[in-house]
Amino acid sequence: MHIQILGKLETKYNCDWEDTDSQIWSMNQHWDEDMLPRVDKWFDLHEVPVRPNCDYTKENFPFEKCHELVHGKRFCTTAAYLIAFAVLQGAKKISLYGMRFTPDHERRIRELHNVREMIYFCWGRGIEVYVCPEDVEYLIPEHIPMDGADFDQ
């Protein structure tokens, strides 16, 4: 199963809308959501939801199962929860679009690290994670090569 998760930034439009074998998930409310070709599931996990009629809210989202997956309450952003939920749903590939978490304040830095940790968690489980090329530099630091081969020993 392939799950594509959309953030709010414009790179979400790089999603593969034509991949009918994938599910497209989005979160919260987007000012331009009427322009999205399709979204299969909407999530708003805030204490006071900003998007009415979501498929998942704090009332029916499996927070505890996500916590069990990573052995604790290790989440500070909806994006990280959605990655964990995709793992629980059996995703073999997870694609991320519209997520950058620029480190403009401490909360965004924590969110960036949380999403990055979940990407590494997926890789450790053999799950393919695709990050929109325009967002890679924000989510995956370039000084950590994919093959880990630049260590000076």
Buried (B, 14 or more C-beta within 10 A) or exposed (E): EBBBBBBBBEBBBBBBBEEEEBBBBBBBBBEEBEEBEEBEBBBBBBEEBEBEEBBBBBEEBBBEEBBEBBEEEBBBBBBBBBBBBBBEEEBEBBBBBBBBBEBEEEEBEBBBBBBBBBBEBBEEEEBEBBBBEBBBEBBBEEEEEEEEEEEEE
